Amino acid sequence: MKRNIKLLTLALLSAWDKITAPPGATILANELGGLFEHGRETLQIDPSSTLPVSGKYLIYKRGSSPYYASPADGVNLPLGVSPDAPYQTGDFLGIERFGAAFGMQLGFSAGAVTIDDLVYSAANGLVGDLNTAGHGTFWVVGRATKTVGAASLEITYIPCFPYQVTQ
């Protein structure tokens, strides 16, 4: 009897997948549903963030809950870059996670950056050049593929899994 109930349950679950999911899709638990292909995670802007956010292509960190993100502060683990610029509380944004998203990333410089130098997550979601950063602890997020001479300029870089460096 127990075996028949178990087989019936498996058959119903299999049928349920076919009814509720589009062809080729997999039903996941809620905790796994926020991360999509190409390393993009959907999060909500943290209500404690200053809004509207200053621009697109900023680096974000985890906010006050696991489902919130706010612009990186240069101290906490950076999650990734967002091509979105949240305008008001409750806005959703896509975060292209470091180490999971493919290709180069676009960002804005915190100061001058030299091509091929390591870059780190600076305050306000900006990208800084590790060679000119001075002393401290920094989260490295990639390597620059472009040289820029001042702050607030577009910079491209090859991202990596974030890791800390103390110099």
Secondary structure, DSSP 8 states (H G I E B T S, - for coil): -HHHHHHHHHHHHHHHHHHHS-TT-----GGGTTEEGGGEEEEEE-TTS-SS-S-SSEEEEE-SSTTEEEE--SSS-EEEEES----STT-EEEEEETTTS-S-EEEEBSS-B-TTSEEEE-GGG-EEEGGGS-SSEEEEEEEESS-B-STT-EEEEEEEEEEEEE-
